[in-house]
């Protein structure tokens, strides 16, 4: 019985996550004015720090050529800058700008506002259950 309850719970989380991600993608595009690919790459740099083009491409699971085009666009918009790697004169590092951080923070606020609206009718018990479920998912992701 516990296993079927677990399967039902993960099925419902899966379905809700898919629908939530679709809605969040719409919010992100409006709030940040970035494509999902640009927002994702920028997030890696803002929250993970500067890195090489190759490292960024690996983190985003795209080719370096694809990432190079994406970074060029972000650079044109003043969201990233390139600078020489102090440890390797041949290498270039890419870092986010303060403007990029502000855009991502605005996007995060929009997503949190959406979640608060979606959960506006939830009871205190349901909110606590969601917090506990989120902790369980986080723990699983770290394992």
DSSP file (Angstrom, degrees, kcal/mol; ACC not computed):
  #  RESIDUE AA STRUCTURE BP1 BP2  ACC     N-H-->O    O-->H-N    N-H-->O    O-->H-N    TCO  KAPPA ALPHA  PHI   PSI    X-CA   Y-CA   Z-CA
    1    1 A X     >        0   0    0      0, 0.0     4,-2.2     0, 0.0     5,-0.2   0.000 360.0 360.0 360.0 -40.8    0.0    0.0    0.0
    2    2 A X  H  >  +     0   0    0      1,-0.2     4,-2.6     2,-0.2     5,-0.2   0.913 360.0  51.6 -62.4 -42.0    2.8    2.4    0.8
    3    3 A X  H  > S+     0   0    0      1,-0.2     4,-2.6     2,-0.2    -1,-0.2   0.891 109.9  48.1 -63.7 -39.8    4.5    1.8   -2.6
    4    4 A X  H  > S+     0   0    0      2,-0.2     4,-2.3     1,-0.2    -1,-0.2   0.877 112.4  49.8 -69.7 -34.4    1.2    2.5   -4.5
    5    5 A X  H  X S+     0   0    0     -4,-2.2     4,-2.6     2,-0.2    -2,-0.2   0.901 111.3  49.3 -65.4 -40.4    0.7    5.7   -2.4
    6    6 A X  H  X S+     0   0    0     -4,-2.6     4,-2.9     2,-0.2     5,-0.2   0.935 111.6  48.6 -62.9 -45.7    4.3    6.7   -3.2
    7    7 A X  H  X S+     0   0    0     -4,-2.6     4,-2.1     1,-0.2    -2,-0.2   0.906 112.2  48.6 -62.1 -42.1    3.7    6.1   -6.9
    8    8 A X  H  X S+     0   0    0     -4,-2.3     4,-2.2     2,-0.2    -1,-0.2   0.918 112.2  49.5 -63.5 -43.2    0.5    8.1   -6.8
    9    9 A X  H  X S+     0   0    0     -4,-2.6     4,-2.6     1,-0.2    -2,-0.2   0.930 112.6  45.8 -62.4 -46.7    2.3   11.0   -5.0
   10   10 A X  H  X S+     0   0    0     -4,-2.9     4,-2.6     1,-0.2    -1,-0.2   0.858 111.1  53.9 -68.1 -32.6    5.2   11.1   -7.4
   11   11 A X  H  X S+     0   0    0     -4,-2.1     4,-2.3    -5,-0.2    -1,-0.2   0.917 111.4  45.1 -64.3 -42.3    2.8   10.9  -10.4
   12   12 A X  H  X S+     0   0    0     -4,-2.2     4,-2.6     2,-0.2    -2,-0.2   0.890 113.4  49.2 -69.8 -39.4    0.9   13.9   -9.0
   13   13 A X  H  X S+     0   0    0     -4,-2.6     4,-2.8     2,-0.2    -2,-0.2   0.928 111.3  51.1 -63.0 -44.2    4.1   15.8   -8.3
   14   14 A X  H  X S+     0   0    0     -4,-2.6     4,-2.2     2,-0.2    -2,-0.2   0.942 112.3  45.0 -57.8 -50.3    5.3   15.0  -11.8
   15   15 A X  H  X S+     0   0    0     -4,-2.3     4,-2.1     1,-0.2     5,-0.2   0.926 114.7  47.7 -61.8 -46.7    2.1   16.2  -13.4
   16   16 A X  H  X S+     0   0    0     -4,-2.6     4,-2.8     1,-0.2    -1,-0.2   0.897 110.7  52.8 -62.5 -40.0    2.0   19.4  -11.3
   17   17 A X  H  X S+     0   0    0     -4,-2.8     4,-2.8     2,-0.2    -1,-0.2   0.908 108.0  50.5 -63.2 -42.5    5.7   20.1  -12.0
   18   18 A X  H  X S+     0   0    0     -4,-2.2     4,-1.8     2,-0.2    -1,-0.2   0.942 114.4  43.5 -60.5 -48.3    5.2   19.9  -15.8
   19   19 A X  H  X S+     0   0    0     -4,-2.1     4,-2.0     1,-0.2    -2,-0.2   0.894 114.5  50.6 -65.6 -39.8    2.2   22.3  -15.7
   20   20 A X  H  X S+     0   0    0     -4,-2.8     4,-2.9     1,-0.2    -2,-0.2   0.915 108.2  52.1 -64.6 -43.3    4.0   24.6  -13.3
   21   21 A X  H  X S+     0   0    0     -4,-2.8     4,-2.3     1,-0.2    -1,-0.2   0.879 108.2  51.8 -62.4 -37.7    7.1   24.7  -15.5
   22   22 A X  H  X S+     0   0    0     -4,-1.8     4,-1.4    -5,-0.2    -1,-0.2   0.934 113.0  44.6 -62.3 -45.0    5.0   25.6  -18.5
   23   23 A X  H  X S+     0   0    0     -4,-2.0     4,-2.1     1,-0.2    -2,-0.2   0.900 112.3  51.7 -66.3 -41.4    3.4   28.5  -16.6
   24   24 A X  H  X S+     0   0    0     -4,-2.9     4,-3.3     1,-0.2     5,-0.2   0.885 104.0  57.9 -63.7 -38.7    6.7   29.7  -15.2
   25   25 A X  H  X S+     0   0    0     -4,-2.3     4,-2.1     1,-0.2    -1,-0.2   0.900 107.3  48.1 -58.7 -40.8    8.2   29.7  -18.7
   26   26 A X  H  X S+     0   0    0     -4,-1.4     4,-1.8     2,-0.2    -1,-0.2   0.931 113.4  47.0 -63.9 -45.5    5.5   32.2  -19.7
   27   27 A X  H  X S+     0   0    0     -4,-2.1     4,-3.3     1,-0.2     5,-0.3   0.920 111.0  52.1 -62.1 -45.1    6.1   34.3  -16.6
   28   28 A X  H  X>S+     0   0    0     -4,-3.3     4,-2.9     1,-0.2     5,-0.7   0.908 107.0  52.1 -59.6 -43.9    9.9   34.3  -17.2
   29   29 A X  H  X5S+     0   0    0     -4,-2.1     4,-1.3    -5,-0.2    -1,-0.2   0.908 116.6  40.1 -61.3 -41.7    9.6   35.4  -20.8
   30   30 A X  H  <5S+     0   0    0     -4,-1.8    -2,-0.2     2,-0.2    -1,-0.2   0.938 120.7  41.8 -71.8 -47.4    7.4   38.4  -19.7
   31   31 A X  H  <5S+     0   0    0     -4,-3.3    -2,-0.2    -5,-0.2    -3,-0.2   0.865 130.6  23.3 -71.5 -37.7    9.3   39.3  -16.5
   32   32 A X  H  <5S-     0   0    0     -4,-2.9    -3,-0.2    -5,-0.3    -1,-0.2   0.695  87.6-136.0-105.4 -21.7   12.8   38.9  -17.8
   33   33 A X     << +     0   0    0     -4,-1.3     2,-0.4    -5,-0.7    -4,-0.2   0.802  64.5 123.2  68.4  27.8   12.5   39.3  -21.6
   34   34 A X        -     0   0    0     -6,-0.5    -1,-0.3     4,-0.0    -2,-0.2  -0.918  65.8-116.1-122.3 147.1   14.8   36.3  -22.1
   35   35 A X     >  -     0   0    0     -2,-0.4     4,-2.8     1,-0.1     5,-0.2  -0.382  38.2-107.0 -68.2 159.1   14.4   33.0  -23.9
   36   36 A X  H  > S+     0   0    0      1,-0.2     4,-2.3     2,-0.2     5,-0.2   0.882 121.1  52.5 -56.5 -37.9   14.5   30.0  -21.6
   37   37 A X  H  > S+     0   0    0      2,-0.2     4,-2.2     1,-0.2    -1,-0.2   0.921 112.0  44.3 -65.7 -43.6   18.0   29.1  -23.0
   38   38 A X  H  > S+     0   0    0      2,-0.2     4,-2.6     1,-0.2     5,-0.2   0.921 113.7  50.4 -66.4 -43.4   19.4   32.5  -22.2
   39   39 A X  H  X S+     0   0    0     -4,-2.8     4,-2.2     1,-0.2    -2,-0.2   0.903 111.4  49.1 -61.4 -40.8   17.7   32.7  -18.8
   40   40 A X  H  X S+     0   0    0     -4,-2.3     4,-1.8    -5,-0.2    -2,-0.2   0.937 113.0  45.1 -66.1 -47.3   19.2   29.2  -17.9
   41   41 A X  H  X S+     0   0    0     -4,-2.2     4,-1.6     1,-0.2    -2,-0.2   0.912 113.8  50.4 -62.8 -41.9   22.7   30.1  -19.0
   42   42 A X  H  X S+     0   0    0     -4,-2.6     4,-3.1     1,-0.2     5,-0.2   0.883 106.3  55.8 -63.7 -38.1   22.6   33.4  -17.2
   43   43 A X  H  X S+     0   0    0     -4,-2.2     4,-2.6    -5,-0.2     5,-0.5   0.896 103.8  54.3 -60.9 -41.0   21.3   31.7  -14.1
   44   44 A X  H  X S+     0   0    0     -4,-1.8     4,-1.6     1,-0.2    -1,-0.2   0.915 114.5  41.2 -58.8 -42.9   24.4   29.4  -14.1
   45   45 A X  H  X S+     0   0    0     -4,-1.6     4,-1.4     3,-0.2    51,-0.3   0.904 116.4  47.2 -74.5 -42.1   26.6   32.5  -14.2
   46   46 A X  H  < S+     0   0    0     -4,-3.1    -2,-0.2     1,-0.2    -3,-0.2   0.939 127.4  25.7 -65.5 -46.6   24.7   34.6  -11.8
   47   47 A X  H  < S+     0   0    0     -4,-2.6    -2,-0.2    -5,-0.2    -1,-0.2   0.668 131.0  38.7 -95.3 -17.5   24.3   31.9   -9.1
   48   48 A X  H  < S-     0   0    0     -4,-1.6    -3,-0.2    -5,-0.5    -2,-0.2   0.558 105.0-124.4-108.3 -11.7   27.3   29.7   -9.9
   49   49 A X     <  -     0   0    0     -4,-1.4    -1,-0.2    -5,-0.2    -2,-0.1  -0.167  46.2 -29.7  92.4 171.7   29.9   32.3  -10.8
   50   50 A X        +     0   0    0     -4,-0.1     2,-0.3    46,-0.1    45,-0.2  -0.192  64.8 163.0 -61.1 150.7   32.1   33.0  -13.8
   51   51 A X  E     -A   94   0A   0     43,-1.8    43,-2.6     0, 0.0     2,-0.1  -0.967  38.9 -83.1-159.1 171.3   33.3   30.1  -15.9
   52   52 A X  E  >  -A   93   0A   0     -2,-0.3     4,-2.4    41,-0.2     5,-0.2  -0.336  41.6-110.8 -76.1 163.1   34.7   29.2  -19.3
   53   53 A X  H  > S+     0   0    0     39,-0.6     4,-2.7     1,-0.2     5,-0.2   0.905 120.0  51.8 -59.7 -42.2   32.6   28.9  -22.4
   54   54 A X  H  > S+     0   0    0      2,-0.2     4,-2.5     1,-0.2    -1,-0.2   0.921 110.2  47.7 -62.4 -44.8   33.3   25.1  -22.4
   55   55 A X  H  > S+     0   0    0      2,-0.2     4,-2.4     1,-0.2    -1,-0.2   0.895 112.9  48.9 -63.4 -39.7   32.2   24.8  -18.7
   56   56 A X  H  X S+     0   0    0     -4,-2.4     4,-1.9     2,-0.2    -2,-0.2   0.913 110.6  50.5 -66.3 -42.0   29.1   26.8  -19.4
   57   57 A X  H  X>S+     0   0    0     -4,-2.7     5,-2.3     1,-0.2     4,-0.8   0.911 111.4  48.8 -61.9 -42.1   28.2   24.7  -22.4
   58   58 A X  H ><5S+     0   0    0     -4,-2.5     3,-0.6     1,-0.2    -2,-0.2   0.914 109.5  51.8 -63.7 -42.5   28.7   21.5  -20.4
   59   59 A X  H 3<5S+     0   0    0     -4,-2.4    -1,-0.2     1,-0.2    -2,-0.2   0.857 116.9  39.7 -62.1 -34.6   26.5   22.9  -17.6
   60   60 A X  H 3<5S-     0   0    0     -4,-1.9    -1,-0.2    -5,-0.1    -2,-0.2   0.466 109.2-125.0 -94.4  -3.1   23.8   23.7  -20.1
   61   61 A X  T <<5 +     0   0    0     -4,-0.8     2,-0.3    -3,-0.6    -3,-0.2   0.908  69.6 117.1  58.5  46.8   24.3   20.5  -22.1
   62   62 A X  S   <S-     0   0    0     -5,-2.3    -1,-0.2    -6,-0.1    -2,-0.1  -0.844  71.3 -87.8-130.5 170.6   24.8   22.2  -25.4
   63   63 A X     >  -     0   0    0     -2,-0.3     4,-2.5     1,-0.1     5,-0.2  -0.422  35.2-116.0 -75.6 155.1   27.8   22.4  -27.8
   64   64 A X  H  > S+     0   0    0      1,-0.2     4,-2.6     2,-0.2     5,-0.1   0.868 117.3  56.6 -57.4 -35.5   30.4   25.1  -27.3
   65   65 A X  H  > S+     0   0    0      2,-0.2     4,-1.7     1,-0.2    -1,-0.2   0.925 108.4  46.0 -62.8 -43.9   29.4   26.6  -30.7
   66   66 A X  H  > S+     0   0    0      1,-0.2     4,-2.0     2,-0.2    -2,-0.2   0.921 114.2  48.4 -63.0 -43.9   25.7   26.9  -29.5
   67   67 A X  H  X S+     0   0    0     -4,-2.5     4,-3.1     1,-0.2     5,-0.2   0.871 105.9  58.0 -66.3 -36.0   26.9   28.5  -26.2
   68   68 A X  H  X S+     0   0    0     -4,-2.6     4,-2.3     1,-0.2    -1,-0.2   0.920 107.9  46.4 -59.8 -44.1   29.2   30.9  -28.0
   69   69 A X  H  X S+     0   0    0     -4,-1.7     4,-1.9     2,-0.2    -1,-0.2   0.908 113.6  49.1 -63.1 -42.5   26.2   32.3  -30.0
   70   70 A X  H  X S+     0   0    0     -4,-2.0     4,-2.2     1,-0.2    -2,-0.2   0.922 111.9  47.7 -64.1 -44.8   24.1   32.5  -26.9
   71   71 A X  H  X S+     0   0    0     -4,-3.1     4,-2.8     1,-0.2    -1,-0.2   0.879 107.5  56.7 -65.3 -38.3   26.9   34.3  -24.9
   72   72 A X  H  X S+     0   0    0     -4,-2.3     4,-2.2    -5,-0.2    -1,-0.2   0.914 109.0  46.7 -59.4 -42.5   27.4   36.7  -27.8
   73   73 A X  H  X S+     0   0    0     -4,-1.9     4,-1.5     2,-0.2    -2,-0.2   0.913 112.8  48.4 -64.7 -43.2   23.8   37.7  -27.6
   74   74 A X  H  <>S+     0   0    0     -4,-2.2     5,-2.9     1,-0.2     6,-0.7   0.877 110.9  51.8 -64.5 -36.8   23.9   38.1  -23.8
   75   75 A X  H ><5S+     0   0    0     -4,-2.8     3,-1.6     4,-0.2    -2,-0.2   0.915 106.0  53.8 -66.1 -43.0   27.1   40.2  -24.2
   76   76 A X  H 3<5S+     0   0    0     -4,-2.2    -1,-0.2     1,-0.3    -2,-0.2   0.840 108.5  50.8 -58.6 -33.5   25.4   42.5  -26.7
   77   77 A X  T 3<5S-     0   0    0     -4,-1.5    -1,-0.3    -5,-0.1    -2,-0.2   0.429 117.9-113.4 -86.3   1.2   22.6   43.0  -24.2
   78   78 A X  T < 5S+     0   0    0     -3,-1.6    21,-0.3     2,-0.2    22,-0.3   0.762  85.1 117.5  75.5  25.3   25.1   43.9  -21.4
   79   79 A X  S   <S+     0   0    0     -5,-2.9    18,-2.0     1,-0.2     2,-0.3   0.671  76.0  20.2 -99.8 -20.1   24.2   40.8  -19.4
   80   80 A X  E     -B   96   0A   0     -6,-0.7     2,-0.3    16,-0.3    16,-0.2  -0.949  62.6-156.7-139.5 162.2   27.7   39.1  -19.5
   81   81 A X  E     -B   95   0A   0     14,-2.5    14,-2.5    -2,-0.3     2,-0.4  -0.988  12.0-137.9-137.7 151.0   31.2   40.1  -20.1
   82   82 A X  E     +B   94   0A   0     -2,-0.3     2,-0.3    12,-0.2    12,-0.2  -0.825  25.2 170.2-105.3 145.7   34.2   38.1  -21.2
   83   83 A X  E     -B   93   0A   0     10,-2.2    10,-3.5    -2,-0.4     3,-0.0  -0.986  39.9 -87.2-150.3 156.1   37.7   38.5  -19.8
   84   84 A X  E     -B   92   0A   0     -2,-0.3     2,-0.4     8,-0.2     8,-0.2  -0.344  43.4-113.9 -65.6 142.6   41.0   36.7  -20.0
   85   85 A X  E >   -B   88   0A   0      6,-2.3     3,-0.7     3,-0.6     6,-0.2  -0.645  17.3-145.2 -75.0 126.2   41.5   33.8  -17.6
   86   86 A X  T 3  S+     0   0    0     -2,-0.4     3,-0.2     1,-0.2    -1,-0.1   0.741  98.9  48.0 -67.1 -21.6   44.4   34.7  -15.2
   87   87 A X  T 3  S+     0   0    0      1,-0.3     2,-0.3     2,-0.0    -1,-0.2   0.599 121.1  31.5 -93.4 -13.2   45.5   31.1  -15.1
   88   88 A X  E X   - B   0  85A   0     -3,-0.7     3,-1.8     3,-0.1    -3,-0.6  -0.837  62.9-160.1-149.9 104.1   45.5   30.5  -18.9
   89   89 A X  E 3  S+     0   0A   0     -2,-0.3    -1,-0.1     1,-0.3    -3,-0.1   0.716  94.8  55.0 -60.5 -21.6   46.2   33.3  -21.3
   90   90 A X  E 3  S+     0   0A   0     -6,-0.1    -1,-0.3     2,-0.0     2,-0.2   0.679  97.2  81.6 -83.9 -17.3   44.5   31.4  -24.1
   91   91 A X  E <   -     0   0A   0     -3,-1.8    -6,-2.3    -6,-0.2     2,-0.4  -0.551  64.1-148.6 -95.7 154.3   41.3   31.0  -22.2
   92   92 A X  E     - B   0  84A   0     -8,-0.2   -39,-0.6    -2,-0.2     2,-0.3  -0.952   6.8-151.8-119.2 138.5   38.4   33.3  -21.7
   93   93 A X  E     -AB  52  83A   0    -10,-3.5   -10,-2.2    -2,-0.4     2,-0.4  -0.797   7.5-148.5-104.7 152.5   36.1   33.5  -18.7
   94   94 A X  E     +AB  51  82A   0    -43,-2.6   -43,-1.8    -2,-0.3     2,-0.3  -0.983  17.9 178.6-123.0 130.9   32.5   34.7  -18.8
   95   95 A X  E     - B   0  81A   0    -14,-2.5   -14,-2.5    -2,-0.4     2,-0.1  -0.952  26.4-115.5-131.9 153.9   30.8   36.5  -16.0
   96   96 A X  E     - B   0  80A   0     -2,-0.3   -16,-0.3   -51,-0.3     2,-0.2  -0.407  28.3-129.8 -80.9 161.4   27.4   38.0  -15.4
   97   97 A X     >  -     0   0    0    -18,-2.0     4,-1.9    -2,-0.1     5,-0.1  -0.572  26.5-104.5-104.0 170.9   26.8   41.7  -14.9
   98   98 A X  H  > S+     0   0    0      1,-0.2     4,-2.3     2,-0.2     5,-0.2   0.862 122.8  58.0 -62.2 -35.2   24.8   43.5  -12.2
   99   99 A X  H  > S+     0   0    0    -21,-0.3     4,-2.2     1,-0.2    -1,-0.2   0.906 104.4  50.9 -60.4 -42.2   22.1   44.0  -14.8
  100  100 A X  H  > S+     0   0    0    -22,-0.3     4,-2.6     1,-0.2     5,-0.2   0.920 108.5  51.2 -62.3 -44.4   21.8   40.3  -15.3
  101  101 A X  H  X S+     0   0    0     -4,-1.9     4,-2.5     1,-0.2    -1,-0.2   0.915 109.4  50.5 -60.1 -43.2   21.5   39.7  -11.6
  102  102 A X  H  X S+     0   0    0     -4,-2.3     4,-2.2     1,-0.2    -1,-0.2   0.909 110.5  49.5 -61.9 -41.9   18.7   42.3  -11.4
  103  103 A X  H  X S+     0   0    0     -4,-2.2     4,-2.2     2,-0.2    -2,-0.2   0.923 112.6  46.6 -63.9 -44.4   16.8   40.6  -14.3
  104  104 A X  H  X S+     0   0    0     -4,-2.6     4,-2.4     2,-0.2    -2,-0.2   0.872 111.2  51.7 -68.0 -35.6   17.1   37.2  -12.7
  105  105 A X  H  X S+     0   0    0     -4,-2.5     4,-2.4    -5,-0.2    -1,-0.2   0.894 109.1  50.7 -65.7 -38.4   16.0   38.5   -9.3
  106  106 A X  H  X S+     0   0    0     -4,-2.2     4,-2.1     2,-0.2    -2,-0.2   0.904 110.4  50.1 -63.7 -40.7   12.9   40.1  -11.0
  107  107 A X  H  X S+     0   0    0     -4,-2.2     4,-2.2     2,-0.2    -2,-0.2   0.913 109.5  50.5 -62.6 -43.2   12.2   36.8  -12.7
  108  108 A X  H  X S+     0   0    0     -4,-2.4     4,-2.7     1,-0.2     5,-0.2   0.922 109.2  51.2 -61.7 -44.3   12.4   35.0   -9.3
  109  109 A X  H  X S+     0   0    0     -4,-2.4     4,-2.5     1,-0.2    -1,-0.2   0.896 109.5  50.8 -60.4 -40.0   10.1   37.5   -7.7
  110  110 A X  H  X S+     0   0    0     -4,-2.1     4,-2.2     2,-0.2    -1,-0.2   0.903 110.9  48.3 -64.4 -41.0    7.6   36.9  -10.5
  111  111 A X  H  X S+     0   0    0     -4,-2.2     4,-2.5     2,-0.2    -2,-0.2   0.914 112.3  48.5 -65.9 -41.8    7.8   33.1  -10.1
  112  112 A X  H  X S+     0   0    0     -4,-2.7     4,-2.6     2,-0.2    -2,-0.2   0.901 110.2  51.9 -64.8 -39.9    7.3   33.5   -6.3
  113  113 A X  H  X S+     0   0    0     -4,-2.5     4,-2.2    -5,-0.2    -1,-0.2   0.919 109.8  50.2 -60.3 -43.3    4.3   35.8   -6.9
  114  114 A X  H  X S+     0   0    0     -4,-2.2     4,-2.8     2,-0.2    -2,-0.2   0.941 110.8  48.4 -59.8 -48.5    2.8   33.2   -9.2
  115  115 A X  H  X S+     0   0    0     -4,-2.5     4,-1.8     1,-0.2    -1,-0.2   0.896 109.9  52.0 -61.5 -40.5    3.3   30.4   -6.7
  116  116 A X  H  < S+     0   0    0     -4,-2.6    -1,-0.2     2,-0.2    -2,-0.2   0.912 111.4  47.5 -62.2 -40.9    1.7   32.5   -3.9
  117  117 A X  H >< S+     0   0    0     -4,-2.2     3,-1.4     1,-0.2     4,-0.3   0.927 111.1  50.8 -64.3 -44.1   -1.3   33.2   -6.2
  118  118 A X  H 3< S+     0   0    0     -4,-2.8     3,-0.3     1,-0.3    -1,-0.2   0.826 117.7  39.7 -63.1 -30.1   -1.6   29.5   -7.1
  119  119 A X  T >< S+     0   0    0     -4,-1.8     3,-1.6    -5,-0.2    -1,-0.3   0.208  79.7 112.4-103.6  14.4   -1.5   28.6   -3.4
  120  120 A X  T <  S+     0   0    0     -3,-1.4    -1,-0.2     1,-0.3    -2,-0.1   0.791  82.9  43.4 -61.4 -27.7   -3.7   31.4   -2.1
  121  121 A X  T 3  S+     0   0    0     -3,-0.3    -1,-0.3    -4,-0.3    -2,-0.1   0.429  88.5 116.7 -96.1   0.6   -6.5   29.0   -1.1
  122  122 A X    <   -     0   0    0     -3,-1.6     2,-0.1     1,-0.1    -3,-0.0  -0.397  64.7-122.8 -71.2 144.9   -4.2   26.4    0.4
  123  123 A X     >  -     0   0    0      1,-0.1     4,-2.4    -2,-0.1     5,-0.2  -0.338  25.5-106.2 -78.6 166.6   -4.6   25.7    4.1
  124  124 A X  H  > S+     0   0    0      1,-0.2     4,-2.3     2,-0.2     5,-0.2   0.879 123.5  53.8 -59.8 -37.9   -1.7   26.0    6.6
  125  125 A X  H  > S+     0   0    0      2,-0.2     4,-2.3     1,-0.2    -1,-0.2   0.908 108.7  47.9 -63.6 -42.6   -1.6   22.2    6.7
  126  126 A X  H  > S+     0   0    0      2,-0.2     4,-2.3     1,-0.2    -2,-0.2   0.896 110.4  51.8 -66.3 -39.7   -1.3   22.0    2.9
  127  127 A X  H  X S+     0   0    0     -4,-2.4     4,-2.2     2,-0.2    -2,-0.2   0.920 110.8  48.1 -62.6 -43.1    1.5   24.6    2.9
  128  128 A X  H  X S+     0   0    0     -4,-2.3     4,-2.4     1,-0.2    -2,-0.2   0.901 109.7  52.8 -63.9 -40.6    3.4   22.7    5.5
  129  129 A X  H  X S+     0   0    0     -4,-2.3     4,-2.5     1,-0.2    -1,-0.2   0.893 109.1  50.0 -62.8 -38.7    2.9   19.5    3.5
  130  130 A X  H  X S+     0   0    0     -4,-2.3     4,-2.8     2,-0.2    -1,-0.2   0.903 109.3  51.3 -65.3 -40.9    4.4   21.3    0.4
  131  131 A X  H  X S+     0   0    0     -4,-2.2     4,-2.1     2,-0.2    -2,-0.2   0.929 112.3  46.1 -60.7 -45.7    7.4   22.5    2.4
  132  132 A X  H  X S+     0   0    0     -4,-2.4     4,-2.1     2,-0.2    -2,-0.2   0.904 113.0  50.0 -64.5 -42.4    8.1   19.0    3.7
  133  133 A X  H  X S+     0   0    0     -4,-2.5     4,-2.4     2,-0.2    -2,-0.2   0.910 109.2  51.7 -63.1 -42.0    7.6   17.5    0.1
  134  134 A X  H  X S+     0   0    0     -4,-2.8     4,-2.8     1,-0.2    -1,-0.2   0.900 109.1  50.8 -62.0 -40.6   10.0   20.1   -1.3
  135  135 A X  H  X S+     0   0    0     -4,-2.1     4,-2.6     2,-0.2    -1,-0.2   0.899 109.6  50.6 -63.1 -40.4   12.6   19.2    1.3
  136  136 A X  H  X S+     0   0    0     -4,-2.1     4,-2.2     2,-0.2    -2,-0.2   0.909 111.6  47.1 -64.7 -41.9   12.2   15.5    0.4
  137  137 A X  H  X S+     0   0    0     -4,-2.4     4,-2.3     2,-0.2    -2,-0.2   0.938 112.5  49.8 -65.1 -45.9   12.7   16.3   -3.3
  138  138 A X  H  X S+     0   0    0     -4,-2.8     4,-1.9     1,-0.2    -2,-0.2   0.915 110.2  50.7 -57.0 -44.1   15.7   18.4   -2.5
  139  139 A X  H  X S+     0   0    0     -4,-2.6     4,-1.2     1,-0.2    -1,-0.2   0.908 110.1  49.8 -61.7 -42.6   17.2   15.7   -0.4
  140  140 A X  H  < S+     0   0    0     -4,-2.2    -1,-0.2     1,-0.2    -2,-0.2   0.876 109.2  51.9 -63.1 -38.2   16.7   13.2   -3.2
  141  141 A X  H  < S+     0   0    0     -4,-2.3    -1,-0.2     1,-0.2    -2,-0.2   0.837 109.9  49.0 -68.5 -32.4   18.4   15.5   -5.6
  142  142 A X  H  <        0   0    0     -4,-1.9    -1,-0.2     1,-0.2    -2,-0.2   0.728 360.0 360.0 -77.1 -22.2   21.4   15.9   -3.4
  143  143 A X     <        0   0    0     -4,-1.2    -1,-0.2    -5,-0.2    -2,-0.2   0.490 360.0 360.0 -72.7 360.0   21.8   12.1   -2.8
